[in-house]
């Protein structure tokens, strides 16, 4: 078998794509070190070359396409689509694709979306299934988040799509800290899927305007928000100066979107901030440092009462104080990954990240496939897209899709009947990840909590007590963990062992060696719920 480097050059000649030359030198350097024995997509295959973002979508496309398609996914099985960073090999597969399927609704890490959008050849269909499936009767529900924290949780948000400026889903919005005025060090960071910190603000090493504040910048796509942790080493008043820019494409100069200062009262009376008499105080619920692409300005967008999206409103940073109360004073844990906060045992003030993981998302829960009826809508959209790419295969695609839809309809009935065998009083799901809202809504399962511990702090007694009381009050016999997220589940594991609960498996975003198809995944989830929730602990 020839080296895949030869195939890349051949594909570039046959399928011109100017953007390919941006990655070709890197590809040649990588591939010259040796040959790969397996090539997922290739220019020398007569089948339709299909690229998907996840294994779940790969399986759906394979069932519809049958022998007329070759399908590869960017995110490997067992990896987290929320945080996976594509490799050069992944980019190479995108170059060959005749059609691309992503879930989107901000499920995938933004770099995965960029790998598609920047490297697909001109004219190749690039389908966002979760958005397009609505036309095929897919049902969408709002994303449920953990609002149980007893301090405000503060993230970063982009409102608006930036259409006037020509932005699209691959565009970047840059939120940069340009200065911090305060008595101590201030950090804004997020804790990624396996506990590693990623910084967006760190006043400890200054702010470098010469490189565009690169080391103090958070990057988000349009119409998205992300969770953050905020730490302060000393009590007092802090003022964080920020600017926003919109990078429509990597080749164009960023467009200014405004500048603003935000005030924090850390361990002091928020009503006595000099020069801000009568200011509103945000000290609970959900708030975001927000850039509005349509209005080209920064402000606070907040829901202090945790009443949902309808209760969110704009707060003027010039007359609003964000309170970091004394109850946010925590000890730095012994884990070496968090030495940036100080020596173990040192006290810092922290607004914790409400949801663990590199978790940029929008307002809609993107995990539509947990309702099998939505997977049927995906299947119909995949069928029609493949027909548009390969009209000669229309009969095959319709036949395959019809057979697979019948299988999914049977699967939907099986899942519904299996879960119906669980007594209603026991249909409570406690898990590690907010991925099961559609499962709960479609099949009558109560989502009683998802536990996303923040390893940057020791679990608080209040957090553990709330979880324990929920389990005891509802007489929950088992908790559920996704195999690929077990590393982030220590709090749930410890409480389960203390209470003598079973720890059972459930699949959310991805397959593994044991579960390799969508149908297997949904059957496993239903049977796991039945087995674990009907057996006394």
N, C-alpha and C positions, 0 to 999 in steps of 0.2 A: 504494500500500500504506500502511495507517495506521501511525502510530508505535507501537512496541512498548509504550510506556508506557500507551497506551489498553488494550492487551491485558492488561497486568498488572492494571489496575483491574477489568476485566471478569472476569478469572479469580478475583480475590479475592471478587467478589460471588457468582459461581456456585459456587465451591469454597472455602467458609470454612476458614480456617486461622489461628488466633490468632497463631501464630509468624511468619506472613508479615508482620504489622505491625511486627515488630522490624526487618525489612530494607526494608520498603516505602519509608520516607522516603529512604533512601540510593539505592534504585533510581530513584525519581522524579527525584532530583537528578542522577543519572548520565544518565538517558535524556532529560531535558529539554534537554540540550545538543544533541541531534540524534537522527534516526531511524536505525535499523539496517535495511538492506535485506534481511537474511536473519534468519529466526527459526527456530531448530532445533525447539523444542517450543512448542506453542500450545494454548490452550483451545478454539480454533475449528476443530480438526482432528478428524474422526470416527475417525481411527486411534488405536490404543493408543499412548500416549506413554511411551517407554521411555528412562530415563537410565542410563548405565553410567559407571563410573569411567574406563576406559581404552578406547583404540581397538580393542584385541584383543577385549574383551568386546562392544564395539559391533558388530564384524563378526560374531561368533557370534550375537548377538541378531538382527541383520538377516537372517541366513540362515534362522533359524527363523521369524521373524515375517513375512518377505516383505512383501507389500503391505498387510497389516493393521496394521503398526506404523510409527511414526516413532521413530528412535533417534538419540540424541545422547550424546556422551561428555564428561565433565568435564575430563579431562586431554587437552590437544591432542596430536595426533601430533607426534613428535619431542621432546616434553617428558618429563621424568623423573618417573614416578608416585611415586617415593620422596620427592620434594621439591616437587612442584607445589603452588602456593597458589591455590585457586579464586578467580575473580573474581566481581563482582556479577552479571555476565551468566550465569555458571555457576549461581549461586544461583537466578536467575530460571528457568532450565530445570528445576531440581529442583522448584520450586513446581508446575509443570504436570504432572509425571510421574505416570503411573498405575502404574508398577512401576520398581524400581531394582535394578540388579545391580552389586555390587562384587566384587572378588576377595577382599579382606581377608587374613586371616593376617598382618595388619600390612604388607601390600605398599604400600598407598597412604599418602601423607602424612596425618596425623591430621586436618588441617583439611579435606581432601577428604571423609573419613568424616563429619565433623561437618556439612559442607554438606548431605549426604544426610540424616542422622539428625534434624537440627534443622529442616529445611524441607520434608520430605515431608509430605503431608497425612495425617491420621489414617487408618489402615487400609490404606495403600498398601504392598504387599509390598516388603520391603527385604532382598534375598537376598545373602548372602555365599557366592559360588559355590565358592571353594576349600574352605570348611568343609562346605557342603551337598553337594558332589559326592562326598564320601566315601561317602554312602549309595548312590551310583550306581557304585561300584567304583573311584573315583579312588584312585590310590596316592600317599601322601605320604612324604617323606623328610626327615631332619633338615637344618637349614641348615648348610652348611659355611663356616667362617670361617678367616681367615688367622691362624694361630697361630705364624708363623715369626719373630716379633719376639724379640729376645734380651733384652728386659726384660718385666716384667709389663705387660699392657695392661688398663687400668682403665676400666670404663664405669659406667653407672647402670642400675638394674634395678627393676622392679616385679614382685613375686611375688604371685600370687593375683588373683582377679577382683573382689573387693570386693562380692560378691553380698549379703552380710549388710547392708551399708550402702546397697544399692540401686544400685550402680554398674553401668554398661554400657559398651559399647565407645566411646561418646562422652564418657565421664567423663574428668576430668583428675586426674592425680596430680602434685602440686607438690613437688619436692625443692629446698629452699631452703638456701643457705649463709647462716648468720647471723653468723659470725665466723671469722677466721683469726688464729692466733697463730703467728708465725714470724719469721725474720730478714730475709725479703725479700717480694717480691710473689708471690702465688700466683694462677694462672689455670686455670680449667677451661673448655674450649671444644670445639666440634666444627667441622671444616672441611667446609663444604657442598659441593654437587656441583661447583661451578666455582671452588672455592678460597677462598671468602669465609668468614671466621670468624664463628661465632655463640656468644656467651658465656653460660655458666651460672654461673661463679664468677669474680670479679675483686676481689681484696682491695685493689687499688691505689686505688680510689675509695670505700672504706668500704662499710658495710652499713646500709641504711636500713630500720629497722623500721616507720616511719610509712607506707610504701607496701607493706608486706607482703613486703619483700625482693624486690620485683619484678625488679630488674636482676640478681639473683643467684639465679635460679630456673630449673630445668629442668622442663619439662612433658612427661609421658609418659602414654600410655593405660595401663589396667590390663594386667597380664600381658605386659609388653614390656621390652626393654632397648635401650640406645643406646650407641654408641661415643663416646669422648671423648679429647681430648688434655689433658694436665696439664703446666703449665710453672711453674718456680720460678726466681727470679732470683738467689738466693744459697743456698749450702749451709747445712744445719742441720736442726733439728727443727721441723716444722709441725704444728699441730693445727687441723683443719677441723671447725667445729661446723655441724651440719645439722639441719633439721627437715623433716618430711613431712606433707602434708595431702592429703585426698581431696576434690575438688570433684565431687560426684555430678552436678550440673547447674550451669549458669551462674547460676541463680536462687537456689541454696541455699548456705548458709554452709559453707565447707570444714570437714571433720572432721579433727581432729588424729590423726596416725598415728605420733607419736613423735619424739624428739630424740636425737641421738647425736654424739659427737666421734670423728674418725678421725685417726690419727697417721701422718705421713710422715717417714721418715729420708732426707734429701736430701744425697747426697754424703758421708755420715758413717756410722759403724758403727751398723747398726740394732739390734745387740744391747746397746748401751750407752745406750739412751734412759732418761733419769731417770724413776724411778718405775715402770718397766716391765721389771724384771728377769725373765728367763725367758719373755718374750713370743714368740709365734710371728711369723715373718717371712715375708711374701709378697713374692717377688721374681721370679716367673716365671708363665707361663700366663695364664689369664683370670680376672679378678676384677671384681666390681661392687659399688659402693655401693648397697645394696638396701633398699627399704622393703617390708615384708611386710604386705599389707592384711588378711590373716586374723589375724595375730598382733599387728598394730598396733605394729610396732617397726622400727628400722633396724639393719642389720648388714652384714657383708661376706659375699658369697656367691662362692666361689672354687673354681677347679680349677687348682691350681698345676702339675700335671703335664700339662695339656692332654690329658687322657684322655677328654674328652667329658662330656655332661650327667650321666651316672651317677656321675662322680667329684667333682661339685661338692658342697660342703658349707658349712655356716654357720661363720663365724669371728666371735668376739666382738671388736668394736672396742676394748674396754677392755684386751684382752690380745693385740692384734695390731698389728704395725708394717708399713706398706707401704714397701718399699725403693725409692728412686729412686737407682740407683748412679751412680758417676762415669762409667761408659760411656754414661750418658744425657746427658752434657754435650755440647751441640751449638751450632753457630754460627747466629745469626739470618740467614736468607737476605736477599738484596737486594730481594725483591719487596715493594712498598709495602704490600700488604695485611697484612703481618706486622710492621709497624713497632711494633705494640702490644707485641711481645715485647722491643723494644729496638732500638738502632741496628744496621745490618748489620754482621756480624762479632762482635757482642757474644755472649758465651756464656751460655746458659741450660740448666738441667736440664729434660729433657722426657720424659714417658711419651707416646709417640705414639699417635695414633688408629689402630687396626688396620685399619679399613675406611673409606675416604674416602667422604664424602657424608653427607647428612642421612638417616641410615639407622637408623630405629627399627624393630625387628622382634621377633619371637618366636623360638621354637625350631624351627619348621617352615619349610622352604624354601617360599616362597609362589609360585614360578614354575612352577606345575603344568603349564601349557600347553605347555612344552617337550617333554613326552611327549604325542603326538597322542591316545593312548588317554584321557588325562585331559581333553583338549578334547572328546572324545565325551561324557564324563560331564557336563561343563559344559552341553553341548548338550541332553542329556536333562533336566537340571534346569531350564534355560531354557524348554524345551518345556512341561513340566508347570506351571511358574509362569505362563506366558502363557495356558494353558488355564484356570487358576483365575481369572485376571483377565477373560478374554474367552471364556467357554464356547462362544459361538456360532462361534468360529473354531477349535474343537478339531480339526476335520478338516483344515483348512489347516495348522495348526501341526504336526500329526502327519505330514502328507504332506511338508511342508518339512523337518522334522527328519529324517525317514527318508532323504530324498534327500541332505541334507547329511551325515548320518552315513555313508552309502555313500561320499560324496566323501572324508570324513576317513579312512575305512578304507583307501581307495586311497592317500591321502596317507601314512598310516602305513607302508604297504608300500613306497611310493616312497622315503621317508626311510630306512627300514631297509635297502633294497637299495642305495641310493646310498652310504650310509656303509659298508656291507659291502664295497664295492669298494676301500676304503682298507685297505692292509695293516695287520694288528693292531699291528705295531711302530710304525706311524706315526699311530695314532689318539690323538694327544695334543693337548688343547686348552689353550692359554695365552691368557687374555683379560684384560679390565680389570674384570670385574664378576662377582660370585658368583651368576649367574643361570642356569647351565647344568647343574646337578646332575641334573635330570630328563632332559635330553638325553643326558647321559653314561650314566645308569643304563639308560635304555630302549633305546639304540642302540649301546652298546658303545664309547663314547668315554671315554678316560681324562682326567679333569680334572686336568691336571698343574700348574695354578696359575692364579690370577687375580691380576693386579697392580693394586693400588689405592694408588698413591703418595700420600704425605702432603706436600702442597706447603708445609706449615709448616716443613719441614726440608729441607735439601739431601739428596738420596738418598745413603745411606751406601755406602761401598765394599763392606761386607759384603752389603748387600741386592743390589747390582748383581752382585756375584760369585756369590751364590746363584742368581740368575736366569740368569746367563750359563752357569754350570755345568750347571743343569738343561737348558737348551737344547742345550748341546754334548753332554752325556751321553746325552740321548734322541734326538739328531740331529733336532731339531725344525726343519722347513723354513719354518714360518710362524707368526705370532701373529695374534690376531683382536681386532678392536675394533668396538664398537657405534658407529654413526655419531653418535648423540646424546651419546656420552660421550668423543668424541675429545679434548675440551679437558682431560680429566683424565689423559691417557695419555702424558705426556712421557717417563717413565722407560722404559716398554715400547717406545715409538717409538725412543728413543735406542739402547737395547740391540739392538733389531731391526736398525737401520741398521748398527751396529757389527759385528754378526754376519752381515750380508748376508741377512737374512730377509725374506720377503714379509710385508707388512702387509695383512690381508684383512678383509673385513666380516663381521659376524654381528649378528643382531637378537635382543635379549632381551626388553625390556618394551614396545616401542613401534614404530609404523610411521613412515615418512617419505614423501616424494614419490615415491620409487622403489618402495617396498614398501608396499602399501595394504590387503592382506588377510592373514588368518592363514595360509591355504594358501600364498600367495606367500612369506610369511616363512619357513615351515618348509622349503619347497623351496629357497629361497635359501640358508638355513643349511646344508642337506645338501650342496648343490652347491658352496658355497664351501669347505666342509671337504674334499670330494673333490678339487676343483681345487687347493687350496693345500697339502694334505698329501701329495699324490702327485707333486707337481712338485719336483724338487731345487732347493734354493736357489741 
